[in-house]
């Protein structure tokens, strides 16, 4: 339980022309511990990974990602979408220990 | 009790033929690395449907120094016919299923991220369309140093 540390970087414009392609780039801080590594003491280091990343725009979930241990530590994601309405862009991230993070940015669309 | 073979008999008989058949295979295995098999993984994810090449584009470096963080990007090739989901599979990682992404308009079916690769393998991206079609793109990535560098290295390279 708890809150994940805020994104190291979240690149998203605040204003865009209707119909233009918006690129969303996100860098998160997370160990993404695979659960396969053996620590100094010889014991398996327990798995600790991000499991989901969901991006909503307006009232629509536009991207829903299931993440697995193959995603590198401190995950980076770049997604894109077409600006069609003024509204909030929300990122929801969760890890396998119940920690979550929600980030919202307003996107203003000008004609 | 079986008669013991002398060295002479072995050389004259099957031994020579055996050496000839075994040796080229061993050499072949050394020069062409095992790149993994995804048949079982596809069965789990897509049932009896088998993805065929085409429709998606996977961009990744063909030679990477470290498997710990490998930049990849995947996208649907035809903007008029976007896949609803993209998958990434790493056949020789301890877990071949690496990522699953579902998209809905106005999102574009494209994604870039960084992944881990435990060894040289055929990194495979699969796209799934709303009508059930499946397409794939595959790139053999040579990994100089895998992502699982510790004393158990051999254990996790499938």
Interface residues (C-beta under 8 A of the other chain):
Chain A: X21 X34 X36 X37 X38 X55 X57 X60 X61 X62 X63 X64 X65 X66 X67 X68 X69 X70 X71 X72 X73 X75 X76 X77 X78 X79 X80 X81 X82 X83 X84
Chain B: X68 X69 X70 X73 X88 X90 X93 X94 X95 X97 X98 X99 X100 X101 X102 X103 X104 X105 X106 X107 X108 X110 X111 X112 X113 X114 X115 X116 X117 X147 X148 X150 X151 X152 X156
